[in-house]
Amino acid sequence: YKIFIKKIVKKNISFFSAKFFFFFFRFFSDFFQFFFELSWKDNYRERIKCEWRIVEQKEFVEVGKKDFTNSYLSFYDTIKDATKDGVDAVLFGGSICYVPNPYDYLKEAILTNSPYIIFDRTTVTTAERDRFFVQHVPPAIFEASFPIRNFNYSNLLGPFKEKYTLVEEWICDLQNDVHGTDMGFVFKRKSIKP
């Protein structure tokens, strides 16, 4: 994603000029780290105006609103609330595999009419249909397990065909799931002119 950001900035695309919606289900992921890097390191904050709107679980939204909200960072319970006055991009950072009814979230993302929809660290499989597994958190972190969906490649990309074009895809450097491949995708709304 850092390379993608550099490409966009090089091309003078006003990708970060207004609002950036970020669907974020794992609170302290590397994207959160990336936000702080982009906002603070090397005075990026002064050169690129970037606003992050994080959709998260209720408990995290409460803490986020109380302790972290500022002019660059805000928290919401729903995609609809986060995007009601428009966004430049929707970003799923390793999150869509963990939510119930993920295709409903994909439909909601499409309904935002965001110019871009981006996925990173999304597990896909070559199986004929989506597959489900249990992901175990290493005990050194904390004891827990979560259901995880590995998307059939075509199933994941299918909802975007009518309104979006796939413009970039990649295999992530870090592979966490032995049952699939973690990938990233950038979709561009078809009505956007180059």
N, C-alpha and C positions, 0 to 999 in steps of 0.2 A: 504493500500500500504506500510506502514511502516513495518508491520509484514512480508509482502512479501519480502521486501528488506532485512530484517534481516535474513529470511530463505535462501535467495540466498547467502548472504555474509557468513553465517554459512557453507554452503555447498561448499565454495571455488569456486563457479562458477564465471568466469570472466565476469559477466554480465555488469559491469560498467567499463570495462577496456579500452574501446575506445570511441565510439561515441554513443550518445543517442538522438534519434530524438523524438521530442515532438510536437504533433499536438495540438495546444493550441488556442482555439477560444475565451475564456474569459480571458482577459489579466491578471487580478490580482486574479486568483483563488488560492485555497489552494495548488495546485501543484507548483505554482510559489513560494509560501512561503516555500514549501517543498524543492525546489531547493536550496534556501538560507540556510535552516536548514541543508540539506545534505552537502552543500559545505562549510559552515563556522562553524557550531556548533560542538563543541568537535573535532575540527581539522579533520573532515571527509575529507576535501579537500586534506589533506596530505596523507591519507590512501587509498582513493578511487578516481581514476581519472575518472571524470564524465564530459562529454561535452553535453550540451543541445542545440538542434537546434529547434527553435520555428517557426512554420508556423502560420501566423497570417494575419489579415486583413491588407491591404496596409498601412493605416495610422499608425497602431501599429508597423509594420515592419520599417517604416521610423524613428519613434521615438526610437525604439529598437536599430536599427543600429547606430543611432546618440548618444544615451545616455547610453545604457546598454551593448553593445557588448564588450566582453573581451575573454580571452582564454577559458572560460568555457561556454559562453553563446553567441549564434548568432541567427539571425532572417532571415526568408526567406518568399517569397511570395507563393512558391509552394512546394509540397511534393517532386517532382522530383528534384528541386534545393537543398533541404535540405538533400537529401539522395544519391546524385550522386556518392559519393565515399564510400557508405556503412554505415550502422548503426547497432547497436546491438539490438535495440528495437524501436518500434513505439508505442507511448503512446497517446491515445485519452482521455483527462481528462475532461469529461463532455461536450464535444464539438460537437460530431457528430450529436447530436439531433437538432442542430441549423443550419446546413449548407444545402443549396439546393443540391439536387442530392447526398445524402450521400453514396449511393452505389458506385458511381464513386470514392469517396475517399477511400472506403474500397478496391476497385480493385487496386487503386494506392498503398495503403499500402501493399497489397499482392505482388505487382510487385517489391517492394523494396527488397524482399527476406530476410527481417530481421529475425533473429532467433526467436524473440518474438514480438507479437503484443498484447498490453495491453489496456483495456478499464476500466475506472472508472467513476462512476456517470452517467451511460448510462441508460436512462429510457426504460424499456421494458414493454410490455403489454401481457395479455393472450388473447387479441382479435385475431380474425382470420387473421387480416392484420394490417399493421402499421396504427396508428391513429394520427390525427393532432389536436393540440389545440393552444390557444393563452396564452402565459405566460405573466403575468403582473408584472412589477418591482414595489416593494413597493414605494409609493410616497416619503417616507423619504429618499430613495436612489436617485432616479430621476424618472421622469414620462416617462415610455416607455412600450412597449409591443413587444413581439417577437413570431413568429410562432415556435412551437416545435413539433418534431416528437417523438412519442412513438413507438418504434420498436416492431413488433411481434418477439418473442424470436427466432423462427426458421428462420425468414427472416434475422435477424442480424447475426446469426451464420452460415447460409447457405454458403455464399461466401468463408468461410475458410475451408470447409470440404475437398477439394482436396489436399491442400498443408499444412494445419495446424491441430494440435490436441488441443482441449480444455483441458488444464491441471489444471485450477483453475477457480472457479466462486464464487462470494459472493454477499450478499445483503448489500448495503451501510448503514452505521449507520444513516446518515442524509437522510431523505426522503423528497424531495422537490415537488413531483408531485402526486396529489391525484388520477390521472388517470392511474398510472402505478407504477412500482417498480424500483428504482434506483439500478443498479447492476454493478458489475465489472467482468471482464473476462481476463484470460491470455491464449493466444494461443502460442503454440510452433511449429516451422516449423518441418515437419515430417522428413526431411533429417538430422536433428541434432541428433547425437548419444549421449547417456548419459555418 
